Amino acid sequence: MKKYSGLLLALGFYLQSDAQQVTISGVVADSATHAPLEAASVISYHNNQAGPAVASQNNGRFTIRIPSGEHATLLVSHNGYQARKLELSSSPAQIPDTIYLQPVTTSLEAVIVRGKKPPVSFKVDRQVYHAGQFGNAASGTGVDVIRNLPSVSVNALGEISFRGSSSFLVLINGKPAQGDPATVLSQLPAAAIENIEVITSPSAAYDADGKAGIINVVTKTGVEDGWMLQSSLMYGMPPVNDFDNAHHPQRFGADISAGYRKNKWDISGGLNYLRNDIAGYREGDVYTLRDGIKTAFPSNGERSFKRYNYGGRFAASYQANARNLISAGFYMGKKFQSREADLLYHNYRQQVQTGEVFAPFTYYNANTQEKEGLFSLANLDYTHHFSKTSGITVSALYEHAGLSGNTYNRNLYYPNTSDTLQFTHNPNSNPLNAFRIKADYTQKIGAQHTLQGGYQLRYDLQDGTFTYYTKILGTPDYAIDPEFTSRVKTVNRIHAGYVQLNGQARKLNYNLGARLEYSERDLDFSKDEAKQQLVLNNFFPAAQFRYTLTDHATLKAGYNRRIKRTNNYELNPFPEREHSETLEQGDPHLLPELTGTYELGWEQKLGSGSFFLTLYHQRILNPIQRVNKVYNDSILNRVFTNAGKAFQTGLETNLSITVTPWWQCVLGGNLYKYKIAGEIFNGTLPVSNSSWVYAVNTSQNVTLPADWLLQLSVNYLSERVTAQGEDSRFLTPHFTVKKTTKDKRWYFQMQWLNIDAGMKESNRQRITTYGANFYTTTNYIYEPDQFQLSVGFNLSRRNRKINLPQSEMGEKEF
C-alpha cells in the first residue's frame, strides 16, 4: 500500500496547476573530473513521500517538477558515487547549477586502483585538453602548456601562432584578456592550469577579437571548503652554448598561490617571479638596388635577450545569498625585456653591369632595445539571479599601463670601436588608460533552450611620446632629430551588443547568434598630419551545430566571423630606428582584419582515447602584413600595411590514445594551404604568394613504477609564405623526467629543452623577404639544449580555483 500511495501522490503532484508547481533543472557531474554523469537518478521528496524520479541526460542535465512554496528534498545518486541530498526550502527553489557527486572510495588490501583523466574530451563548442598530461610544462607558464596543442606553434621568443595566425583571443576562466596572447599566458604559472579549451568556432556571446578563434585557460577547481596552497621553484642550469655572448643567460623563477573558501567567502592570492634570459646569434644578408648600384650590408653577431616579469594578484568573492554574488580583484606587475643586437657589418657596393666591387667598409653596430611595462588593474563583478531560469551579470574593469622603452644605437668604427660614427638614443613613453563595462542577461526557455543577450563598452586612451636624439660628434651633447620625433594620441571606443540562442532538439545541439559593433578610432599627431578618424559598423554572425550519430561519434559544423584589431604600434606613421639597417613605421589608415571561418568536423571517442578531424576554410579581408621597402641605399623601411585578401583551407586532427597501461600517445597536426593576393603601399605594388604549410605536435608519456614519468614532446612548423617572402621551418623537441611523491604533494623534475645535441636544427629560424629593388634574409639562432630543474609543492584538501585577475588591455602594447 505504501508503494501505491507514493505513486498516487506523485500523480497528484503532476495533475496540479503550474501555479502550484515549479520546474528546476541542473547538471550532475563528477566532483574530481567535472565530467557530466549520464543516467544519474534525481528524486524529490515532499512530506517524506517520494515524487517521480528522472534520469540525467548524456550531458548530465536533468529537469524535474516539485511543489512550489513548500519544503522539499532532492536526492541525487549514481552507481559508484555517494548520494547527495539538497534541501529545497526557498521559493522559487534554488539549487546549484552543477551538482557534484563524489566517487565512492573502496580500500582493499594489496589492491590499488588508479585512473587518469582523459587527455582530450569534447564539449558542445570546444575541445578540452587536460593540462596535467603535459609534464614538460609543469615548472613553466601557460605558453609551455599550449605549445603542445594541435595547430599551435611557439617560436624561440615565445610568440604564439594558432592555425598560422598570431591573432586569437585568450580567456582566463571565461573572461577575455585583450592583451597579446604570449604576454598574458607567460604570466600564468602552468601549475595553476587545470584545462585548456580550444574554441575554433566561437558563439556571438564572446568578444569578436581573434581571427583564429579562442583559447580558454581554466585554472584548477575544487568543490570543498578550506585552504589551498601550491608553489614551485625553477632553476636553469648554466648554458651549454651561449654563442660567446657578453653575458651568460640566467633562468630561475618561483610562484606561490593560496586560497581560502569558507561559507560565503572565497579569497585567492598569488605572487610570481620569472627570469628567463636567452642567448642567441644572428647572421643576415641584405642588399638594395638603386641606379644600377648594388649596396650590400651583410652582418653577423649577438642577438640575446634579458627577460623578467613579476606580479602580485588578489581576488575575493562574496556569495551574499543564492541569488547574489559579488567579486573583485586587483593586480600589479612588471614586465621587462632588453634585447642586445651587437652586429658587425661588412658593407660594399657593386656595379651591377660590370660586377666591379668598390667602397668596402666595416663597422660595428652595438644596439640595445629596452621595453618595460608597469601594469595595474582593478575589476568588480556582480551577478544576480532573478530566478532559477534567468540572471544578469554586470562587470567593470579599469586598467593603467605605464609603457616605456629605450633604444640605443651606436655605430662604431672597427676594429677600433672606441671611435664613434653615430650615436642615437630613442626614449619613448606610451601610457595607457582603459576601462570596460559589460552586462550579460541569460533566460532559460523550457528545459532545452537558453536565450542570451548583452552589451559591452570598451574605451582606451593612449598618449605616446617618441623622441629621437642624435649625439653631436666631438661633443657630449645630443640634438633632437625632428624627422623621427613624434607624439601620437589614440582613442578607441567600441560599442557591442549581441543576442544568442542555445538549444537541443533530440540529437542536435545548436548555437545561433549575432553580434553588432560600432567602433570609433581617433588619431592625433604632433606634426602636420591631419587628425584621422575611422568609424566602422561590423556584423558578426555565428552558428554552431553538433549532431550525435552514436554514443561515441559526433558530427559538427559551424560558421563565425571575427576581427583582428589594429594596435598603436601598427598605426604610428612616424619611423622608429630599430637598429642600423631598419626603420619601423606604421600606417594610420590601416584597417582591421576581418575573417570568416567555415568548419566541418568529426569527433570519435575510442575505447582507450579519442580522435577528431576538422576541415576549415577562412576568407580574410585586409590581412595586416609587415613589409619592406627601400628607405636609402643601406636602410630598409619596415611598414605595416593591408594586403588585399588572403585564403586559408586546412585540415586539423588530434589522436589521443593509451597504447598500453604505461604508455600514452598524443599526436596532433594541422595542414593548410595559404594564399595571399592583392596590393600593398596604397595599391602601388601587387603581391601574390601561396604555399602549403603543416605543423605537427606529439607527446609520448611513459609512466614508470614509483610515480616516475618520462615525456618526449616534439613541435614542428614547416616553411610558410608571407606577402613578400617566406619564413623557414621551426623545430623544438623537449624531454622531461618527473618524480612525484607517494602523497602527491611534491614533485621533482628535470627538463632538457630545445634538444639539438650538435645537429644545428632546433630553435632556429630564417626569415626572408624580397622585392624588385631589395633582398634580405636573416637567420635567428637561439640557445638550444637548455637544462632546467624544478620542484613543486601542493597542500590542499582538494585543488581549488585560483581566480586571479589578468591584464586585459595594456599588455598588448608591450
N, C-alpha and C positions, 0 to 999 in steps of 0.2 A: 504493500500500500504506500509505503514511503516513496518508493521509486515512482509510482504513478502519480502521487501528489506533486512530486517535483516536476514531472512533465506537464501536469495541468497548470502549475504555477508559471512555468516558462511560457506556455501557450497563452496564459492570461496576460503576461507582460507584452507579448508580441501583439496582442489584439488591442492594447491601449492606444490612445491617440498620441500623435507626435508631441503634444504639449506635455505628456506625462513621461516621455522617454527622451533620452539624449544619446547621440551616436559618438563614440570615441574611437580613436584609432592610434596606432603606433607601430613601432618596428621592434622585433625581438632579435637580439644579436648576442654573439659570444663575447664575454667580458674580456677575454685575453686577446682574441684576434680581431674583434669588432666585425666579424663576418656575419651576415644575416643568417638566421636559423629558419629553415623551412619546416612546416608541419608542427610548429610549437602549439601546444594546447592553451587556449585562453578561455577561462570560465569566470563568470560574475556570480557573486553570492549576495543575496538580499534576505535579511532575516533568517540567516543560516540555511537558506534554501538555494540550491544551485540553479542558475539560469542555463540557457543553451550554450554549448561550447562551440568555439570557432577555431580554425587552424590557420596559422600564418602561411602566406604565400611563399614562392621561391625567393622573393626579395625580402622576406622577413616581416612584411606588413600584414596587419590584421585590422578588422573593423568589427565592433561589437556594440549592441544597444543595451543600455542599462536604465533603471528607473531614474527619473530626474528629481533632484532635490532631496534625496534620502541617502542615508549611509549605505554604502555597498563595499564589497571587497572583490578585487580582481586577482585570480590565481593564474600565474603563467608558469608553464612547465614544459620540459622537453626531455626525452630519453638521454641519459648521460649527463644531465645538468641538475643543479639544485633548484627546486621550485622557488618562486618568489611571489609574495603577497603584497598588494598595494591597496591601501585604504583610500576609498573614494568618498570624501565627505563634503567636498565643495560643490557649489552649483554655479555654473556647469562644472562637471567633474574634470579634474586636471590630472594627467599622468605625464611622465617624461616622454619626450619624442621618441627616445630609444630606451627599451628595457633590456638591460644586460643580465644574462644568466651565467653563473659561474660553473665551470665544468666540475663534475664530481671527481674528487681525488681519492683513489684507492691505493693503499700501500700493501704490497705483497712481498713477503720475504724473498730476497735474492732475485726479484724481478723489477726491472726499471723500464718504464715505457716513456719514450721521448718522441716529441713531434716537432715539426718545423712549419713556420708559416709558408704558404706557397710564395715563391719569389715574384710571381706576377698573377694578378687577378683582374677581373673586369667588372666595371660598373656601367650604368646606362650610357654615360657620355665620356668615359675615360678608361685608360689602363692604369693600374695601381702597382707600383714596384715597391717591395719591402726593402727598406734601406739596409737592414741588418745583414742581408746577403752579400753586401759589398765590403768585405773585410779590408780591402785596400784603402777605404776611406775613413776608417774608424778614428784616426787621430787628425784628420784633415777638416775640410769645410764642406759646405753644400756643393761647391764646384766639384770636389772629388767624388761625391756621390753621383751626380747626374752625368758625369763623363761616361758612366757605364751603360747609359740608356741607348737603345737604338735610335738612330737619326740625330744623336747629339755628338758634337766634336768639340774638344777643348785644345787650343794651341798652347805653345810654351809660355805665353804671357797670361794664361788663364782666360783668354777671350773665348766666348762660347758661341757656337752656331747650332741651330736646331732646324733640321730639314734644309740645311745650307744657308740659313739666314741668322743674323745676329739679332733680329727683331722678334722677340717673343715676350710675353707678359709673365712675370713671376708673381705668384700668390703665396703668402705665408698664412697658413690656416684659413684659406679662402679670401684673404684680404689683399687687394692689389698693392704691389710695391713698384712704383713707376720708375724707379731708378734703373741704371744699367744692370742687366741680369748678373753679370760676373761680379759687380761690386756688391750687390745685395746678397748673393749666395756666399761670397767669400767671407762675410761677417757672421755667418750662422754655423756653429760647430756641427760637424757631421754626427757627433754622438747624440745631439738633441733631435735628430730627424727620425721619425717612425716610417713614413711612406713618402714616395714621390708619385704624384698623379699627373699623367700626361693627357692633356685635353687638346686634341688637334682640330676639333670642330666645336668651338665654344658656343654657348647659347647667348641670347641678347642680354641676359642679366649681367654678363661680365663686361668690363671695360673693353672697348673696341681696339685697344692698343695691342701691338704684337702680331705681325702679319703671319707668323708661322704657327701661332697658337698659344697655349698656356701651359706652364709647368707650376703645379700647386705643391708646395712643400708642407707636409703635415708633421708637426712636432709630436713628440711622444705623448701619449694619453693614458689615462687610468681612470678608474671609477671609484676608488676608495679615498676616504679622508686621511689626513695625516701629512707627514713630512716627506719630501723627496730631496735628495742631494746627489749630484753627479759632477765629476770633474775629470780632467785629463791633462797630461803633460806630454810635450813632444820635444825631442832634441834631434837636430840634424847633424850627422857626423861630418868631419872635415871633408872637403870635396876631393874626388878622385882626379878631376881635371878642372882647373879654374882658368884655363887659357892665359895664364900669366897676367890676369887682371890685377889692377893696382891694389884691390882689397879682396880678401877672402870672403866669400858669401857666408852669412850667418842665418841659421834656421832654428828657431825654437818658439815654443808657444805654450799657453796654458788657458784653460777656460774652466769656469765653475758656474753651475746653475743650481738654484734652490727654489723650492716652492712649498707652500703650506696651504692646505684646504681644510676648513672646519666649519660646519654649519653653513652659514650664508656667505662666508668669505673664501676667496681664492686669491692667493698672493704669490707672485713669482718675481724672481730677480736673477740677474746674471752679470758676470764680468768675463771679459776675454781679452787676450793679447796674442798677437801672432807676428813674428818676424820671419819673413820668407824671402830672402835675397836669392838672386840667380846670377851665376856667372855666364858670360856669353862672348861671342865673337861675330864679327860681321865682315863680309867681303862683297864688294859691289863693283859693277862695271857700268859706266854711264857715258853717253856721248850725245852731242847735239850737232845738227847740220844747219849752217846759215851761210848764204852767199858762197857756196862751194867749199866752205871750210868745215872740216870735222873737228870739233873740240871734244877731247876725251878727258875724263877725270875719274879713273878707277881709284878705288880706295880699299883699305883693309885696316882692321883694328878692333879694339874692345867695344863691346856693347853689353853692358851689365846693368843690373837693377838692384837697388836697395829699397825694400818694401816692408812697411809695418802698418798695423792698424790695431786699435784698442777701443773698447767701449764698455759702457755700463747701461743696463736696462732695468726697468722696474715696471711691473704691471699689477693691477688689482681689480677684482670684480666683486660686486656685492649683489647677491640674489635676494632682493627685498622680500619677494613672495613669489608664488608660482607664475605670476604674470609680469613681473618687472625685474629687469637685470640692468645694472649699471656697471660699466667697466672703463678704466682709464689706464694710460701708460705714458712713460717718459723715457727718452733715450738721449744719451750724449756719447759722442765718439769722435775719433780722429783717424784719418787715413793719410798716409804719406808715401810718396814714391819719388825716387831720384834715379834718373836714367843717365848713365855715362856712355857717351859715344866718342871715344878718342881715336880718331882715324888719321891715317897717313895717306895723303892724296898724291898721285903721280900724274899731273896734268901735262897734256901735249896737244899740239894742233897738227892737222894734216890736210894737204891739198887733195881733194877728192879725185881730181882728174889725173894728177901726176903721182900721187902716193907719197909726195915729199913730206917728211915729218920735221916740224920746227917748233921753237918756243917751248921746250920741255921745262917743267917747273914742279918741284916737290915742296910740299908744305904740310904742316901738322895742324889738324883741327881738334882742339880739346873742347868738347861740347858737353854741358851738363844741363839737363832739364828737370826741374823740380815741380811737383804738384802736391798740394795738400788740401784737405777739406776738414773743417770742424763742423760737425753735424749735431743739431739738437732738434728734437721734435716732441710734441705732446698730442695725445689723442684722447677723445672722450666719446663713448658709445652708449646708447640707451636702447633697450629692446622692451617692447610692451606687447603682450598677448591680449587681444580683445576677448578671445575665446579660444577653445581648442583648435578652431579651424581658421583663425585669422590673427595676424600680428603685424607690427611695424618695427623697423629698426632705423634709428637716426644716428649718424656718426659725423664727427668733425675732427679735422686734423690740421695742425699748424706746424710749419717747419721753417727753420732758418739754417742756411748752409753758408759758412764763411769759406768760400773757394778762392784760392790764390795760387800763384806759381811764379817761378823764375826760370829764365833760360839764359845760360852763359855760353857765349860763342867766342872762342879765342883761336884765331888763325895765326899760327906761328911759323917763322922760318924753320927750315930743317937742314942739317941736323942741329943747328944752334937754336934751340927752342926758347932761349931767353929773349930773343928779339921778336917783337910783335908786328904782324902785318895789319891785323884788325882785331878789335875787341868790342863786342856788343853785349849789352845786358838788357833783357826784356822782362821786367816785372809786370805782373797783372793781378788785378783784384776783380772778382766776379761774384759778389754775394747774391744769394737767392733768398727771397721770402715767398712762401707759398702756403695756400690752405685749400682744403676740400671739404665740402658739405654734401652729405648723401642721405637719401631716405629710400627705404625699400618696404613695400607692402606685399603681404602674402595672404591669399584667401584660398582655402581648400573648397573644392566644389564636388560634393559627394565623396565617395571613397577612393576614386581613381584619378581625380583631376585636381590640379593646382594652378591658380592664376596668380601671376606676379606682375608688379609694376613698380617703377621707381624714377627718381630724379637725382641728378648729380651736378654740382657746380665745381669746377676746378679753376683756380686762379693762381698765377705765379708771376712774380716781378723779379727781373734780374738786371742789374745795373753794372756793367763791366767797364773797367778802365784798363787799357792795354798800352803800355809805354815802351818805346824803343830808344835806348841810349847807345850812342857810339862814342868810344873813347877817342879823344883828340890825341894823336900820337905825339910823343915828346912831352906831354903834359899829364898831370894827374886828373884832368877834368874830363867830364862827359858832356856831350851835347845831345839834345833830343832830335831825332830824325822824324820830321812831320809826315813823311810818306808812310811810315809804318806805325805811327802813334794814333790811337783812336779811342773813342768811347762809344759803347753800344748799349742801348737800353731796350729790353724786350718785355712785353706784357702779353700773356696768353690768358684768354677767357674761354672756357668750354662749358656749354650747357648741354646736358644729355638727358633724354627720357627714354624709357623702354617699357614694353609690355611683353609678357611671355606666358604661354600655356603649356603645362606639362601634363601628360596623361598616359593611361594604359588602357588598351582595348584588347582583351584576351592576351594573345601572344605578342602584341605590338606595343612597344613603348615609343613615345614621341615627345619632342620639344619643338615648339613653334614660337617664333618671336621676332621682334624688330626693335631696332634702336635708332633714334634720330638725334643727331648732334648739330648744334650751331656753335661755331668757333670763330673767334676773332684773334688775330695776331698783329700786334703793333710793334714796329721797329723804329727807334730814334737813333740818329747818328750825330757825332760831334762835328763832322765835316759838312761838306756841301750836299751830301746825299739827301735826297728828299725823303721825308717820313714814309715808310712802307706800311701798308695795312692789307692783310689778307683775311677775307671773310669767306667761310665755307659752310655749306649745309650738306651733311653727309647722311646717307641712309644705310643702315647695316642690318640686312635680314639674316636670319639664322634658322636652320631646320635640321633636326636630327631624328633618325628613325632606327629602331632596333627591333628585329623580328626573331623570336626564339623558334628555331627549327626543331631542336630536341633539347633534352636536359643538358646537353654538352655542346651544342653548336648554335651560333647566333650570327645572323647577317645584319650589317649596319650600313646606313647611307646618310649623307649629310651635305649641307652647304652652309658656308658662312662668308661674310665679307668683313675685312679688318683693315687696320690702318697702322702705318709706321710714321710717327710724327717727327718733325724736324727738331733739332736741338740748337742751342745758341751757338755752339761751335761751328755747326754747319751753315749758319746764317750770317756770320760775321764777314762782311765783304772786304775787310782790310787785311792785307797779308801779314803773316807772322813768320819770322825767321826761325824755323825749327832747328836747322843746322846748316852747315856751309853750303850744301848743294840744293837745299829745298826751302821753298816758301809754302806755307799752308794758307788757304783762303776759302771762305765760304761764299754763299750766294743768297742775298736777301730775298730773291724771287723764288727760292726753292719751294717746291710743292711737296706735300706728304705723299708717301706711297700708299696705294690702295690695292688690296689683294682679295680676290675672290677664290675660294677653295672648294672643290668638289671632292667627295670621298665615297668610296665603296669598299667595304671590308668584311672579313670573315673571322670569327673568333671560335676557337675549339678548345674545350677542356679535355685533357688527356688523363689517363689513369695515373700517371706519375708526373704531370706537369700541365703545360698549356702552350698554345700556339695561336698567333694571329697574323693576318696578312691584310694590308690596306693599300688599295690603289688610289692615288690622289692626283689632281690636276689643279695648278694655280695659274691665274692670269693676273699679272702685276702691272699696274699703271703708274707711271712716273717713278721707276726704280731709281733710288738715290745711289750714285756712284762717285767714288773719289778718283778723278782722272788727272792726267798730267798734260801740261803744255809748256813751251819754252818761254822762260822769263828773260834770260840773256844767255850768252854762249856757255856759261858754266853754272847756271841755276835753273832748276825746273820748278814750275809753279803747280802745286797740287791743289785742285779745285773740286769742291763738291758741286754736283750738277745732276739734274734729271736726265734720264737717258731713254725716253720713249716708252717702250713696253718690254716686258720680259715674260717668259712662259716656263713653267716647270711641271713636268709629268714624271711621277715616280711610283715606286713600289717599296713599302717598308714592311719588315717582318721581324718576328721575335719568337724563338723557341726556348722554352724553359722546361727542363726535364731532369728528373732524378734517375740517372743511369744505373746506379747501384745505391744501396743504403748509405754509402760513404762518399759518393761522387755525384755532384750536382753540376749540370752544364747549362749555361745561358748563352745563347747565340742570337745576335740581332744584327740587322743591317738595313741600309737604305740605298736604293739605286734609282737615279733620276736623270732625265735629260733636261738641261738648262739651256735656254736660248734668250739672248738679249738683242734687240734691234731698235734703231731709232736714230736720233740726232743729239749731239751734245754741243756745248758752247753756244747756246741760244740758236740752235738749228744750223750752225755753220759747218758742222763736221758729222757725216754719217758714221754710225757704228753698227756692226753686226758680228755676233760671235755666238758659238754654241758648243756644247760638249756633253758627253755622258760623265756622270760623277757617281761614285759609290763610297759608302762608309760601312765599316764592319766593327762591331763591338762584341767581344766574347769574354766570358768569365768562367773559369773552371775552379770549382771548390772541392777540396778533398778534406774530409773530416777524419781525424785520426783519434785513437784512444786517448783517454786522459784529457779531453777537451782541447786538443790541438787542431788548428785549422791551417791549411795551405791553400793559397789562392793565386792563380795566374790570370791576369786580365790583359787584353790587347785591344787598343783602339787605333784604327787606321782610317785615314781620309785620303781619297785619291786626288789626282790633279783636277782643277776646275778653272773655268774661264771667267774673266771679268770683261768689262766693256772694252778695255784696251790691251788685254794680255791674259796672263794665266798665273795661278798660284800652284805650287808643286804639292806633292803628297806630304802627309804628316803622320808619323808613327810614334806611339807611346806605349810600350809594354811595361807592366808593373808586376812585382811578385811580393807576396805578403806571407809572413809566418806569425800566427797569433796563438797565444795560450790564455785560456780563461780558467779561473779558479773554480773549484767544485761548487762553491756557493754563488757563483755568477756575479760576485761583487767586484772582482778585479780582472783586468786583462793586461797582458804584456805583449808587445808587438814589435816586429822588425819589418821594415819595408825597403825594397830595392826598387826605386822609381826610375822611369825612363831608361830601362835596360838597353845597353848598347854593346858593352864588352868589346870595344875596339872596332866594331863593324862600321861606324860612322853613318848610321842610318836613323837613329832615334833623335827626337826633339830638335829637328832642324827643318827649315822650310825656305824655299826660294820663291821670291815674288818678282814677276817680270811684267813690264809694260812697254809699249812701243807705239810710235806714230810715224807720220811721214817725215818728221824732222828731228826725231829723238829715239833713243833706246836706253832702257835702264833695267838691270837685273841685280837683285840683292839677295844674298844667301845669309839667312839668320841662323846661327848655330848656338844653341843654348845647352847648358850643362846637362850631360847625361849621367847615368849611374850615380844617382843620389841615394844615400842610405839614411834612414830615419828610425829612431827608437821612440817608443811611446808607451805610456802606462795610463790606465783609466780606472776610475772607482765609481761605483754606483751604490748608494744607500737609500733605499726607499721600500715601503711596503709593496708598492707597485709603481711602474713608470707613471709619471704624472705629466700632464700637459704643460709645456713650457711656453706660456702665452706672452711673448715679449714683443714690443712694438718694433717696427722696422722703418728705416728711412724710405719714403715713398717718392720723393721728387728730386731732392738735391743731389743725390749721388749719381744720377745720370749725367750730370755736368762735370763730374770729376775727370 
